[in-house]
């Protein structure tokens, strides 16, 4: 299934472009599912896929309903512990969703799409209207992060001691973690793994939407770094609300000239790897399918782009005479600045912070017996130097 994730700076018109992309995909003959967190005028607003146009279904995410359902289920599973503590139950009617619940509801919806819950639709293309750009990048990194937390807090190997829990509970005088907790963690890990696989799949790309201007230019420059750090790919940059050029009105012409300058920068920075599509300003918000068609947003390529190789690569350079070779782990980080870069090696993991973005990655297997001897950011590429540890490296290597 081809997946297109649409995002951009707030107010850039990402929902409009998401709908236009979905309609274009459907018009090209692709059976398409559009997912959004907001109600969209002219489209059905149901939490199950509902026909919106020929070959196009729409589903709306209800984060409040998801939050109430999840918390109610948690209370049922933890009923024995709650009874022990004398805790009262919360009714669904009195539950108000907490910050962060919209993101979790979106991940749950992506899991349903990835797991084939809606396979009856036989969808070829999935178009998802994501939150604004910075939130979207954090959201797409969340499955990997949450899975790491689960592995550290509830490691699967500790389940082997479940037969000892009753004895330990009597000795300690407090109840040990119940089996349902580990089972719940396993279910959540499987759900997050499915979403992570969807995000990392070669058939998944981002479609970026921005209105040409200095603020959007800064946001996209930062986004390029975040995309590279997390191994995400964009298939299109939609420059939205582009003004007509060569206006006789000096004030209007100055705005158009500023946009034109910005578009030139985007062409230099993104094309040809990421095409830049100009969507004309209609003089009003799009009202119907005809207006969306006038934006001429291209349909996602029906061909699956294919899985992308790991963006990291290893370079090898001969060491001094009698010394082992130096290995360099390289990662392209376009737009990154040295002063915003932080790097920490902790065991088999590398903690990498670039501006507002942070990622923890496992060190490549060939480098785990090495120590970090330095790092440099050169020509938009981070190079981390590793020296073989004589105490761990096989003799003769």
SERO-4910 file (N, C-alpha, C, O; in steps of 0.05 Angstrom, whole numbers):
BEGIN
 pado doro    nc1    nc2    nc3   cac1   cac2   cac3    cc1    cc2    cc3    oc1    oc2    oc3
  Unk    A     17    -24      0      0      0      0     18     25      0     37     27     16
  Unk    A     11     43    -17     26     69    -19     15     87      3     -9     91      5
  Unk    A     33     98     20     25    116     41     37    143     38     61    146     34
  Unk    A     20    164     40     29    192     37     21    207     62     -3    208     69
  Unk    A     41    217     77     36    232    102     39    262     96     61    270     87
  Unk    A     18    277    100     18    305     92     22    323    117      7    320    136
  Unk    A     41    341    116     46    359    138     58    385    127     66    387    104
  Unk    A     61    404    145     73    430    138     69    449    161     56    443    180
  Unk    A     82    473    159     78    493    180     48    499    184     32    497    166
  Unk    A     42    506    209     14    512    215      2    534    198     15    554    193
  Unk    A    -22    529    188    -36    549    171    -27    549    142    -36    566    127
  Unk    A    -11    529    134     -2    528    107    -22    516     88    -18    517     63
  Unk    A    -43    503     99    -62    490     82    -57    460     77    -63    449     56
  Unk    A    -46    447     98    -39    419     94    -64    401     91    -63    382     76
  Unk    A    -86    408    105   -110    392    103   -121    394     74   -130    375     63
  Unk    A   -120    418     63   -130    422     36   -113    406     16   -125    393     -1
  Unk    A    -87    406     20    -70    390      2    -74    360      6    -72    345    -13
  Unk    A    -79    352     31    -84    323     36   -109    314     21   -109    293      9
  Unk    A   -130    330     23   -155    323      9   -150    323    -22   -159    305    -36
  Unk    A   -136    344    -31   -131    345    -60   -114    322    -69   -118    311    -91
  Unk    A    -95    313    -53    -78    290    -60    -95    265    -61    -91    248    -78
  Unk    A   -113    262    -41   -130    238    -40   -149    237    -64   -152    216    -76
  Unk    A   -160    260    -71   -178    261    -94   -163    255   -120   -173    241   -138
  Unk    A   -138    265   -122   -122    260   -146   -115    230   -148   -115    219   -170
  Unk    A   -109    218   -125   -103    189   -125   -127    173   -134   -125    155   -150
  Unk    A   -151    180   -123   -175    166   -130   -182    170   -160   -190    152   -173
  Unk    A   -178    195   -170   -183    200   -198   -165    185   -217   -172    179   -239
  Unk    A   -141    178   -207   -122    163   -223   -129    133   -223   -115    117   -237
  Unk    A   -149    125   -208   -158     97   -208   -149     82   -183   -154     58   -180
  Unk    A   -136     95   -164   -127     83   -139   -148     83   -118   -160    104   -113
  Unk    A   -154     60   -106   -173     59    -83   -159     72    -59   -139     62    -49
  Unk    A   -170     94    -49   -156    111    -31   -172    115     -5   -196    117     -5
  Unk    A   -157    116     17   -168    122     44   -155    147     54   -130    149     55
  Unk    A   -171    167     61   -161    192     73   -166    192    103   -189    186    111
  Unk    A   -146    197    119   -148    198    148   -142    226    157   -122    238    149
  Unk    A   -160    237    174   -156    264    184   -166    265    213   -183    249    221
  Unk    A   -155    284    228   -163    287    256   -186    308    258   -198    310    280
  Unk    A   -191    322    237   -212    343    237   -234    335    218   -230    321    199
  Unk    A   -258    346    224   -279    344    204   -273    361    180   -263    383    183
  Unk    A   -279    351    156   -273    365    131   -299    371    117   -314    353    111
  Unk    A   -305    397    112   -330    404     99   -333    388     73   -315    387     56
  Unk    A   -357    377     70   -363    362     45   -356    333     47   -364    318     29
  Unk    A   -342    324     68   -335    296     71   -349    285     96   -354    299    115
  Unk    A   -356    259     96   -369    247    119   -350    248    143   -326    246    140
  Unk    A   -362    251    167   -346    254    191   -351    231    210   -363    234    231
  Unk    A   -343    207    201   -347    183    217   -320    170    224   -300    175    211
  Unk    A   -320    154    246   -295    142    255   -289    115    243   -271    101    250
  Unk    A   -306    107    223   -300     84    207   -300     93    178   -314    112    171
  Unk    A   -285     80    161   -283     89    133   -311     91    120   -327     72    120
  Unk    A   -316    114    108   -342    119     95   -337    131     68   -319    148     64
  Unk    A   -352    123     48   -349    132     21   -353    162     19   -373    173     27
  Unk    A   -332    176      7   -333    205      4   -335    213    -25   -347    234    -31
  Unk    A   -324    197    -43   -325    202    -71   -318    176    -85   -312    156    -72
  Unk    A   -319    175   -111   -313    151   -126   -285    142   -119   -266    157   -123
  Unk    A   -282    117   -109   -257    105   -101   -243    119    -78   -219    115    -74
  Unk    A   -257    136    -64   -245    150    -41   -263    147    -16   -286    153    -16
  Unk    A   -250    137      6   -263    135     32   -249    154     51   -226    161     47
  Unk    A   -264    163     72   -253    181     92   -259    170    119   -281    160    124
  Unk    A   -240    173    137   -244    166    165   -233    188    183   -211    198    178
  Unk    A   -248    195    203   -240    217    222   -231    205    248   -244    186    258
  Unk    A   -210    215    259   -199    205    285   -213    220    307   -213    245    308
  Unk    A   -226    205    325   -238    217    349   -220    211    373   -223    190    385
  Unk    A   -203    230    380   -183    225    401   -197    222    428   -188    207    445
  Unk    A   -219    237    433   -233    235    458   -245    207    462   -243    195    484
  Unk    A   -257    196    441   -269    169    443   -247    149    448   -251    130    463
  Unk    A   -224    152    434   -202    133    437   -191    134    466   -185    113    478
  Unk    A   -188    158    477   -178    161    504   -196    148    524   -187    133    542
  Unk    A   -222    152    522   -242    140    541   -241    110    539   -242     96    559
  Unk    A   -240     99    514   -240     70    511   -215     58    522   -216     37    535
  Unk    A   -192     70    518   -167     59    528   -166     60    559   -157     40    571
  Unk    A   -175     82    571   -173     84    600   -193     65    613   -188     53    634
  Unk    A   -217     62    601   -237     44    612   -226     15    611   -230      0    630
  Unk    A   -214      8    589   -202    -19    586   -180    -23    607   -178    -45    618
  Unk    A   -163     -3    611   -142     -5    631   -153    -10    659   -142    -26    674
  Unk    A   -175      4    665   -187      0    692   -197    -29    695   -194    -41    717
  Unk    A   -208    -40    674   -218    -68    675   -195    -87    680   -197   -106    696
  Unk    A   -173    -83    666   -150   -101    668   -136    -99    695   -125   -118    705
  Unk    A   -137    -75    706   -123    -71    732   -143    -71    755   -137    -60    776
  Unk    A   -165    -84    751   -186    -83    772   -177    -94    799   -183    -83    820
  Unk    A   -161   -116    799   -152   -128    824   -134   -109    839   -136   -106    863
  Unk    A   -116    -96    825    -98    -77    838   -114    -53    848   -108    -43    870
  Unk    A   -133    -43    832   -149    -20    841   -165    -27    866   -168    -10    884
  Unk    A   -176    -51    866   -191    -60    890   -173    -61    915   -181    -53    937
  Unk    A   -148    -71    911   -129    -72    933   -124    -45    945   -121    -41    969
  Unk    A   -122    -25    927   -116      2    935   -141     18    944   -139     40    955
  Unk    A   -164      6    940   -189     19    948   -196     42    929   -209     61    937
  Unk    A   -187     40    904   -191     62    885   -219     60    873   -229     39    868
  Unk    A   -231     83    868   -257     84    855   -253     85    825   -233     94    814
  Unk    A   -274     74    811   -273     74    782   -282    101    770   -298    115    782
  Unk    A   -271    107    747   -279    130    732   -298    122    709   -292    104    694
  Unk    A   -321    135    708   -340    129    686   -331    143    661   -318    164    662
  Unk    A   -339    131    638   -331    143    613   -341    171    609   -328    188    597
  Unk    A   -365    177    621   -377    204    618   -361    226    631   -362    249    624
  Unk    A   -345    218    652   -330    239    667   -301    241    658   -286    257    669
  Unk    A   -294    226    638   -266    226    628   -262    248    608   -277    250    588
  Unk    A   -242    265    612   -235    286    593   -207    280    583   -188    276    599
  Unk    A   -203    279    557   -177    270    547   -155    289    556   -159    313    560
  Unk    A   -131    277    559   -108    291    569    -90    299    545    -92    288    523
  Unk    A    -72    319    550    -52    326    529    -37    301    520    -29    284    536
  Unk    A    -33    299    494    -19    275    483    -37    254    472    -29    237    456
  Unk    A    -63    255    480    -81    234    471    -87    236    441    -90    215    428
  Unk    A    -87    260    428    -91    261    399    -69    246    384    -74    233    364
  Unk    A    -44    249    394    -22    235    381    -25    205    383    -20    190    364
  Unk    A    -32    195    407    -35    166    411    -59    156    394    -58    133    384
  Unk    A    -80    172    392   -103    163    376    -95    161    346   -104    143    332
  Unk    A    -78    179    337    -69    178    309    -51    154    304    -54    141    284
  Unk    A    -34    148    324    -17    123    321    -35     99    320    -30     80    305
  Unk    A    -56     98    337    -74     75    337    -88     72    310    -92     50    300
  Unk    A    -96     95    298   -109     94    272    -90     84    250    -98     68    233
  Unk    A    -65     93    252    -45     83    232    -41     53    236    -36     39    216
  Unk    A    -42     44    261    -39     15    266    -62      0    253    -58    -21    240
  Unk    A    -86     11    255   -109     -3    243   -106     -5    213   -113    -25    200
  Unk    A    -96     17    201    -91     16    172    -69     -3    165    -71    -18    145
  Unk    A    -47     -3    181    -24    -20    175    -31    -50    179    -21    -67    165
  Unk    A    -48    -55    200    -54    -83    207    -76    -95    190    -83   -118    192
  Unk    A    -87    -79    172   -107    -90    154   -135    -91    165   -152   -106    156
  Unk    A   -140    -75    187   -167    -75    199   -188    -66    179   -211    -74    180
  Unk    A   -180    -50    160   -198    -40    139   -192    -52    112   -196    -39     91
  Unk    A   -182    -77    113   -174    -90     88   -198    -95     69   -194    -99     45
  Unk    A   -222    -94     80   -245    -98     62   -247    -76     41   -258    -80     20
  Unk    A   -235    -53     47   -234    -31     28   -215    -36      5   -217    -24    -16
  Unk    A   -196    -54     10   -176    -61    -11   -161    -36    -21   -158    -32    -45
  Unk    A   -152    -20     -2   -140      6     -9   -113      3    -22    -96    -14    -13
  Unk    A   -108     19    -42    -82     20    -55    -65     43    -43    -41     42    -43
  Unk    A    -79     65    -35    -65     89    -25    -77     98      1   -102     99      4
  Unk    A    -60    105     20    -68    116     45    -57    145     47    -33    148     45
  Unk    A    -74    164     51    -66    192     53    -74    201     82    -97    199     90
  Unk    A    -54    211     97    -58    219    125    -52    248    128    -30    258    122
  Unk    A    -72    263    139    -68    291    146    -56    292    173    -70    288    193
  Unk    A    -30    298    175    -15    299    200    -18    326    213    -27    346    201
  Unk    A     -9    328    239     -8    354    252     13    372    239     26    363    220
  Unk    A     16    397    249     37    415    238     65    402    239     69    383    253
  Unk    A     83    413    223    108    400    216    124    391    240    132    367    241
  Unk    A    130    408    259    147    400    282    134    378    298    147    358    306
  Unk    A    107    380    303     93    359    317     92    333    302     94    312    313
  Unk    A     90    336    275     88    312    258    114    296    260    114    271    262
  Unk    A    137    309    258    163    295    259    166    282    286    177    259    288
  Unk    A    158    295    308    160    283    334    141    259    336    148    238    347
  Unk    A    117    261    324     98    239    324    109    214    309    106    192    319
  Unk    A    121    219    286    131    196    270    155    183    284    161    159    278
  Unk    A    169    197    301    191    185    316    181    171    341    197    156    354
  Unk    A    156    175    349    146    165    375    145    135    376    152    124    397
  Unk    A    137    120    356    136     90    359    163     79    366    165     62    384
  Unk    A    184     88    353    211     78    359    219     84    388    230     68    402
  Unk    A    213    109    397    220    117    424    204    101    445    215     92    465
  Unk    A    178     99    441    161     84    460    169     55    462    169     44    484
  Unk    A    176     43    440    185     15    441    210     12    457    214     -8    472
  Unk    A    228     31    455    253     30    471    246     32    500    258     18    517
  Unk    A    228     50    508    220     53    536    208     27    546    215     18    568
  Unk    A    191     14    530    178    -11    539    199    -33    544    198    -48    563
  Unk    A    219    -34    526    240    -55    529    256    -50    554    265    -70    567
  Unk    A    260    -25    561    276    -19    585    260    -23    610    271    -33    630
  Unk    A    235    -15    610    219    -15    635    207    -43    640    204    -51    663
  Unk    A    199    -57    619    187    -83    622    200   -103    602    187   -112    583
  Unk    A    225   -110    607    239   -128    589    225   -155    588    217   -166    608
  Unk    A    223   -166    564    209   -191    560    221   -214    576    207   -232    585
  Unk    A    248   -214    579    260   -236    593    252   -239    622    255   -260    634
  Unk    A    242   -217    634    233   -219    662    208   -235    665    200   -242    688
  Unk    A    194   -240    643    170   -256    646    176   -284    655    159   -298    665
  Unk    A    201   -293    651    209   -320    659    206   -324    689    204   -346    698
  Unk    A    206   -302    704    204   -304    733    176   -302    743    171   -299    767
  Unk    A    156   -304    725    129   -301    734    120   -322    754    102   -317    771
  Unk    A    132   -346    753    124   -367    772    133   -360    800    122   -370    820
  Unk    A    153   -342    803    162   -334    829    147   -311    841    151   -304    865
  Unk    A    130   -298    826    117   -274    835    100   -279    860    101   -262    879
  Unk    A     84   -300    862     69   -304    887     87   -306    912     80   -294    933
  Unk    A    109   -320    909    128   -322    932    140   -295    938    141   -288    962
  Unk    A    149   -281    917    161   -255    922    141   -235    934    148   -219    951
  Unk    A    116   -238    926     95   -220    937     92   -225    967     89   -206    983
  Unk    A     93   -251    976     90   -256   1004    114   -246   1020    111   -236   1042
  Unk    A    138   -249   1008    162   -240   1022    163   -210   1024    171   -199   1045
  Unk    A    156   -197   1002    158   -167   1002    134   -154   1015    136   -131   1024
  Unk    A    112   -168   1016     88   -156   1028     73   -138   1009     54   -125   1017
  Unk    A     81   -137    984     67   -121    964     63   -138    939     79   -156    934
  Unk    A     43   -132    923     38   -148    899     59   -143    878     67   -121    873
  Unk    A     67   -165    865     86   -162    842     70   -156    817     46   -160    816
  Unk    A     84   -145    796     70   -139    771     55   -163    760     66   -185    758
  Unk    A     30   -159    754     13   -181    744     20   -188    715     32   -172    701
  Unk    A     13   -212    708     18   -221    681      5   -203    660     15   -200    638
  Unk    A    -18   -192    667    -32   -175    648    -16   -151    640    -18   -140    618
  Unk    A      2   -142    658     19   -118    652     38   -125    629     42   -109    611
  Unk    A     51   -149    631     69   -157    611     55   -163    584     65   -157    563
  Unk    A     31   -174    587     16   -180    563      7   -154    549      8   -152    525
  Unk    A     -1   -134    565     -8   -108    554     16    -95    541     13    -83    520
  Unk    A     39    -97    553     64    -86    542     70    -99    515     79    -86    496
  Unk    A     66   -126    514     72   -140    489     53   -132    467     61   -129    444
  Unk    A     27   -128    474      8   -119    454     14    -91    444     13    -86    420
  Unk    A     21    -73    463     28    -46    455     53    -45    438     55    -30    419
  Unk    A     73    -62    444     97    -63    428     92    -73    400    103    -63    381
  Unk    A     74    -93    398     67   -103    371     52    -81    355     57    -78    331
  Unk    A     35    -66    368     21    -44    355     40    -22    345     39    -13    323
  Unk    A     59    -15    363     78      6    356     97     -4    334    105     11    317
  Unk    A    104    -30    335    122    -41    314    108    -40    287    122    -34    267
  Unk    A     82    -44    286     68    -43    260     68    -14    249     72    -10    226
  Unk    A     64      6    267     64     34    259     93     42    250     96     55    230
  Unk    A    113     33    266    140     39    258    147     27    231    161     40    215
  Unk    A    138      3    226    143     -9    200    130      6    177    141      9    156
  Unk    A    106     16    183     92     32    163    107     58    157    110     66    134
  Unk    A    117     72    178    131     97    174    157     92    159    165    108    142
  Unk    A    171     70    166    197     65    154    196     51    127    217     48    114
  Unk    A    172     42    119    169     28     94    177     45     70    172     69     70
  Unk    A    190     33     50    198     48     26    175     59     11    179     78     -5
  Unk    A    150     49     15    127     59      1    113     82     16     92     91      8
  Unk    A    127     92     37    116    114     53    133    139     49    157    138     51
  Unk    A    120    161     42    134    186     39    118    209     51     94    206     57
  Unk    A    132    231     56    119    255     66    113    274     43    129    275     24
  Unk    A     91    288     45     84    309     26     84    335     42     66    338     59
  Unk    A    102    353     37    105    377     52     90    400     39     90    403     15
  Unk    A     77    416     56     61    438     47     70    464     61     72    464     85
  Unk    A     76    485     46     84    510     58     77    533     40     76    530     15
  Unk    A     71    556     52     66    580     37     92    595     34    104    602     55
  Unk    A    101    601     10    128    613      6    131    639     23    114    656     22
  Unk    A    153    640     38    159    663     54    181    657     73    189    634     76
  Unk    A    193    677     86    216    673    104    211    653    126    228    636    132
  Unk    A    187    655    139    182    637    162    181    608    153    192    590    165
  Unk    A    167    603    130    165    575    120    193    566    111    199    542    113
  Unk    A    209    584    100    235    576     91    252    566    114    266    546    112
  Unk    A    251    580    137    265    571    161    255    544    171    270    527    178
  Unk    A    228    541    171    216    516    181    224    493    163    230    471    174
  Unk    A    224    496    137    232    474    119    262    468    121    269    445    118
  Unk    A    278    488    125    307    483    129    311    465    153    327    446    152
  Unk    A    297    471    175    300    455    199    288    427    194    299    407    203
  Unk    A    266    426    179    253    400    174    271    382    158    271    357    162
  Unk    A    287    392    139    304    375    124    323    360    142    329    336    137
  Unk    A    333    373    163    351    360    182    336    338    197    346    316    200
  Unk    A    311    344    206    295    324    220    289    300    203    289    277    212
  Unk    A    282    305    178    276    283    159    300    264    156    297    240    157
  Unk    A    323    277    153    348    260    149    355    245    174    362    221    172
  Unk    A    352    257    197    359    244    222    342    219    226    352    199    235
  Unk    A    316    221    220    298    198    224    295    180    200    278    162    200
  Unk    A    309    186    178    308    169    155    281    171    140    273    152    127
  Unk    A    268    194    141    243    198    128    248    211    100    267    226     97
  Unk    A    230    206     81    233    217     54    208    233     47    186    226     54
  Unk    A    213    254     31    191    270     20    189    264    -10    209    260    -23
  Unk    A    164    263    -19    160    258    -48    152    284    -63    154    285    -87
  Unk    A    144    304    -48    135    329    -61    134    352    -40    127    348    -17
  Unk    A    142    375    -49    139    400    -34    119    417    -48    124    426    -70
  Unk    A     96    421    -35     75    437    -47     77    466    -37     73    471    -13
  Unk    A     84    484    -55     84    513    -48     56    523    -52     46    526    -75
  Unk    A     42    527    -30     14    534    -31      9    564    -31     25    579    -21
  Unk    A    -14    571    -43    -23    599    -45     -2    617    -59      5    638    -49
  Unk    A      8    608    -82     27    623    -97     12    646   -112     -7    640   -126
  Unk    A     22    670   -109      8    693   -121     16    696   -150     38    687   -158
  Unk    A     -2    708   -166      5    712   -195     29    731   -197     32    750   -181
  Unk    A     46    726   -216     69    743   -220     62    767   -239     41    766   -252
  Unk    A     79    787   -239     77    810   -258     51    826   -253     38    833   -272
  Unk    A     44    830   -228     21    847   -223     28    876   -226     50    884   -220
  Unk    A     10    893   -237     15    922   -240     14    936   -213     24    959   -210
  Unk    A      3    924   -192      1    936   -166     28    933   -151     36    910   -147
  Unk    A     42    955   -144     69    952   -132     69    936   -106     87    920   -102
  Unk    A     48    940    -89     47    925    -64     44    895    -69     57    879    -57
  Unk    A     26    889    -87     20    861    -94     45    849   -107     52    826   -102
  Unk    A     58    864   -125     81    854   -139    104    848   -120    120    830   -124
  Unk    A    107    865    -99    128    860    -80    124    834    -65    144    819    -60
  Unk    A     99    828    -58     94    802    -45    100    779    -63    111    759    -55
  Unk    A     92    782    -88     97    760   -108    127    757   -112    136    734   -115
  Unk    A    142    779   -112    171    777   -116    184    763    -93    203    747    -96
  Unk    A    174    768    -68    185    755    -44    180    725    -46    197    708    -40
  Unk    A    156    717    -55    149    689    -58    167    677    -80    177    654    -76
  Unk    A    171    691   -102    187    681   -123    216    675   -114    228    655   -122
  Unk    A    227    693    -98    254    690    -88    255    665    -70    274    649    -72
  Unk    A    235    661    -53    234    638    -36    231    612    -53    244    592    -46
  Unk    A    215    613    -73    212    589    -91    238    581   -104    244    558   -107
  Unk    A    254    602   -111    280    596   -123    298    581   -103    313    563   -111
  Unk    A    297    590    -78    313    576    -57    304    548    -54    320    529    -50
  Unk    A    277    544    -54    267    516    -51    275    499    -74    281    475    -70
  Unk    A    274    509    -98    283    493   -121    312    485   -118    319    462   -124
  Unk    A    329    503   -109    357    497   -105    362    476    -83    379    459    -86
  Unk    A    346    479    -61    351    462    -38    338    434    -41    349    414    -31
  Unk    A    314    432    -54    299    407    -53    300    393    -80    303    368    -80
  Unk    A    297    407   -102    296    394   -128    324    386   -136    343    398   -127
  Unk    A    327    365   -153    306    349   -165    297    325   -148    278    311   -155
  Unk    A    311    320   -126    303    296   -109    274    299   -100    259    279   -100
  Unk    A    266    323    -92    239    328    -83    227    350   -101    235    373    -98
  Unk    A    209    344   -119    198    364   -137    183    385   -121    171    379   -100
  Unk    A    183    410   -131    168    432   -119    144    438   -137    148    446   -160
  Unk    A    120    434   -126     96    440   -141     84    466   -131     80    470   -107
  Unk    A     77    484   -150     65    509   -143     35    507   -146     24    502   -167
  Unk    A     21    512   -123     -8    512   -123    -18    541   -121    -11    555   -102
  Unk    A    -32    549   -141    -39    578   -144    -58    586   -122    -75    571   -112
  Unk    A    -55    612   -114    -74    624    -95   -101    628   -109   -101    641   -130
  Unk    A   -122    618    -98   -149    620   -111   -163    646   -104   -185    652   -115
  Unk    A   -152    662    -86   -165    686    -77   -186    680    -55   -199    699    -45
  Unk    A   -188    655    -47   -206    647    -25   -198    619    -17   -182    605    -30
  Unk    A   -210    610      5   -205    582     12   -220    563     -7   -242    570    -15
  Unk    A   -208    541    -14   -221    522    -32   -248    513    -20   -251    508      4
  Unk    A   -269    513    -38   -296    507    -28   -306    480    -37   -323    468    -23
  Unk    A   -297    470    -60   -308    445    -71   -287    431    -87   -264    439    -88
  Unk    A   -296    408    -99   -277    392   -114   -265    407   -138   -242    402   -145
  Unk    A   -280    425   -149   -269    441   -172   -246    458   -162   -226    461   -176
  Unk    A   -249    471   -139   -228    488   -128   -203    471   -122   -181    479   -128
  Unk    A   -208    447   -110   -185    429   -104   -171    420   -130   -147    418   -131
  Unk    A   -187    415   -150   -176    407   -176   -159    429   -188   -139    424   -202
  Unk    A   -167    454   -183   -152    477   -194   -124    479   -182   -106    492   -194
  Unk    A   -120    468   -159    -93    468   -147    -74    449   -162    -50    452   -159
  Unk    A    -85    431   -177    -69    413   -194    -48    397   -178    -26    392   -188
  Unk    A    -55    390   -153    -36    374   -137    -34    347   -150    -54    333   -153
  Unk    A    -10    337   -157     -7    311   -170    -14    288   -152    -10    290   -128
  Unk    A    -24    267   -164    -30    243   -148     -3    230   -140     16    232   -155
  Unk    A     -3    216   -117     21    201   -110     28    181   -131     10    168   -143
  Unk    A     53    177   -136     62    157   -156     51    130   -148     56    121   -125
  Unk    A     37    117   -166     25     91   -159     46     69   -155     42     50   -140
  Unk    A     69     73   -167     91     54   -163    103     58   -136    109     80   -128
  Unk    A    108     36   -122    120     38    -96    150     45   -101    163     32   -116
  Unk    A    159     66    -87    187     76    -92    208     55    -85    231     57    -94
  Unk    A    201     36    -69    221     16    -61    234     23    -34    237     47    -28
  Unk    A    241      4    -20    253      8      7    280     23      4    296     16    -13
  Unk    A    284     42     21    308     58     20    329     45     39    322     36     60
  Unk    A    354     45     30    375     35     46    379     52     71    371     75     72
  Unk    A    391     40     92    397     55    116    413     80    108    434     77     95
  Unk    A    405    104    117    419    128    110    448    129    120    464    144    109
  Unk    A    454    114    141    481    113    152    498     96    133    489     76    122
  Unk    A    524    103    131    542     85    117    569     87    131    575    106    147
  Unk    A    586     67    126    612     65    140    635     69    120    635     57     99
  Unk    A    653     87    127    677     91    111    701     80    127    702     81    151
  Unk    A    720     70    112    744     58    125    769     71    114    772     75     90
  Unk    A    787     78    132    812     90    124    835     76    139    832     70    163
  Unk    A    857     72    125    879     57    138    890     73    162    893     97    162
  Unk    A    896     58    184    908     70    207    938     73    204    949     65    183
  Unk    A    951     84    224    980     86    222    992     59    223    979     39    231
  Unk    A   1017     57    215   1031     31    213   1029     16    239   1036     27    261
  Unk    A   1019     -8    238   1016    -24    262    991    -19    277    985    -33    297
  Unk    A    974      0    267    949      6    281    926     -3    263    928     -4    239
  Unk    A    903    -11    276    880    -19    260    868      4    244    874     27    250
  Unk    A    852     -3    225    839     18    209    819     34    225    808     25    245
  Unk    A    815     59    217    796     77    229    769     74    214    769     76    190
  Unk    A    748     70    229    721     67    216    705     93    222    705    103    245
  Unk    A    692    103    202    676    127    205    648    122    197    642    112    175
  Unk    A    630    127    216    601    124    212    589    150    203    592    170    217
  Unk    A    577    150    179    569    175    166    538    177    164    525    157    158
  Unk    A    528    201    168    499    206    165    496    234    153    505    254    165
  Unk    A    482    236    130    477    262    119    456    278    136    435    267    142
  Unk    A    463    302    143    445    319    159    444    347    146    455    366    157
  Unk    A    431    349    123    430    375    110    417    396    127    396    391    140
  Unk    A    428    420    128    417    442    143    426    443    172    419    462    186
  Unk    A    440    422    182    449    421    210    471    441    215    487    447    197
  Unk    A    472    452    239    493    470    247    509    457    270    498    444    287
  Unk    A    536    462    269    553    449    289    545    456    317    546    439    335
  Unk    A    537    482    322    531    490    349    505    477    360    501    478    384
  Unk    A    489    465    342    465    452    351    468    422    353    448    408    358
  Unk    A    492    412    350    497    383    349    508    373    376    527    384    386
  Unk    A    495    352    386    505    339    411    506    309    406    488    297    394
  Unk    A    528    297    415    532    268    409    543    254    434    563    263    446
  Unk    A    529    232    443    538    217    466    537    188    460    517    178    449
  Unk    A    558    173    466    558    144    463    552    132    490    565    138    510
  Unk    A    532    114    490    525    100    515    521     71    509    500     63    498
  Unk    A    540     55    516    539     26    510    537     22    480    555     30    465
  Unk    A    516      8    472    513      2    443    495     22    429    486     17    407
  Unk    A    490     45    442    472     65    431    487     91    427    506     98    441
  Unk    A    477    106    408    488    133    402    465    153    407    444    151    393
  Unk    A    468    172    425    448    192    431    455    217    415    475    230    420
  Unk    A    438    222    395    444    244    376    423    265    378    399    260    374
  Unk    A    431    290    383    413    313    384    422    333    363    445    341    362
  Unk    A    403    341    346    409    361    325    387    382    327    364    377    318
  Unk    A    393    405    338    373    426    342    350    415    358    354    406    381
  Unk    A    325    417    349    302    408    364    297    378    362    278    368    375
  Unk    A    313    364    347    308    336    342    328    319    358    351    326    362
  Unk    A    318    295    367    335    277    382    329    249    374    305    241    372
  Unk    A    349    233    370    345    205    364    366    187    377    390    195    378
  Unk    A    358    164    387    376    145    398    377    121    380    357    108    375
  Unk    A    401    115    369    404     93    350    424     73    360    443     80    374
  Unk    A    420     48    353    439     27    359    463     30    341    460     33    317
  Unk    A    486     28    352    511     29    337    513      5    318    506    -17    326
  Unk    A    522     10    294    525    -12    275    542    -35    287    561    -29    302
  Unk    A    535    -60    281    548    -83    293    578    -82    290    593    -90    308
  Unk    A    588    -72    267    617    -72    262    631    -52    280    656    -53    281
  Unk    A    616    -34    293    629    -13    308    626    -17    338    636      0    354
  Unk    A    612    -37    347    606    -40    376    631    -48    392    631    -44    416
  Unk    A    652    -58    379    677    -64    392    697    -41    390    721    -45    393
  Unk    A    687    -17    383    704      6    379    696     28    399    674     27    411
  Unk    A    714     47    402    708     70    419    707     95    400    721     96    380
  Unk    A    690    114    408    687    138    392    712    156    397    719    162    420
  Unk    A    726    164    375    750    180    378    745    209    368    763    225    370
  Unk    A    721    215    359    716    242    350    692    243    331    683    222    321
  Unk    A    683    267    325    661    271    307    663    298    294    674    317    306
  Unk    A    653    300    269    655    326    255    631    328    236    621    308    226
  Unk    A    622    352    232    600    358    213    613    373    190    621    396    193
  Unk    A    615    360    167    628    372    144    610    369    119    602    347    112
  Unk    A    605    392    106    589    392     81    562    378     85    553    363     68
  Unk    A    550    382    109    523    371    114    523    341    120    502    329    120
  Unk    A    546    330    126    548    302    133    562    299    160    584    309    165
  Unk    A    548    285    179    560    279    205    578    255    202    569    234    193
  Unk    A    603    257    211    622    235    210    631    229    238    644    246    251
  Unk    A    625    205    248    633    196    275    655    176    272    652    155    260
  Unk    A    678    183    283    702    166    280    703    145    303    699    152    326
  Unk    A    709    120    295    711     98    315    739     86    312    748     80    290
  Unk    A    751     81    335    776     67    336    772     39    349    760     37    370
  Unk    A    782     18    336    779     -9    348    790    -10    376    812      0    381
  Unk    A    775    -22    394    784    -26    422    801    -51    422    792    -73    417
  Unk    A    827    -47    429    846    -70    429    837    -92    447    844   -115    442
  Unk    A    823    -85    469    814   -106    488    791   -123    477    786   -145    486
  Unk    A    777   -113    456    754   -127    446    758   -136    417    745   -155    408
  Unk    A    776   -123    402    779   -129    374    796   -154    371    816   -157    384
  Unk    A    788   -173    353    803   -198    350    831   -192    340    835   -175    324
  Unk    A    851   -207    351    879   -203    342    881   -210    313    868   -229    302
  Unk    A    898   -195    299    903   -200    271    883   -185    253    886   -186    229
  Unk    A    863   -171    265    843   -156    249    855   -130    240    842   -115    226
***
